[in-house]
Amino acid sequence: MIGVMIALLLFAGGCLFRVLRGPTLLDRVAAIDAVGVLLTLVLVLLAHLLERVIFLDIAMVYALLMFADLLIISKFIEKGEVS
C-alpha cells in the first residue's frame, strides 16, 4: 500500500509540472484538479493504513473544497470575473 501511495504522489508531482508548464489555462486547471483527486486518494489510503477515521473526514472536506474551487475557477474563465 505504501508503494501505491508513493506512485500517487509521483503522479501528483507530474501534474504539478503540468500546472507550472501548461500550454493553456485549461490544461493548468485540469492538472490542479488532478492533483486534488490524487491527494484525496492518498488521504483515504493513509486513513486505511493508519486506521484513523479522521483522515477520511479531512479527505471529504478537501474534496468538497476542490469541487467549490473548480466551480469558482470555471466561472472566472467563462465570465472573466467572480460575482
PyMOL commands that set and color helices and strands:
alter all, ss='L'
color gray80, all
select helices_A, chain A and resi 2-21+25-50+54-79
alter helices_A, ss='H'
color red, helices_A
deselect
rebuild
show_as cartoon
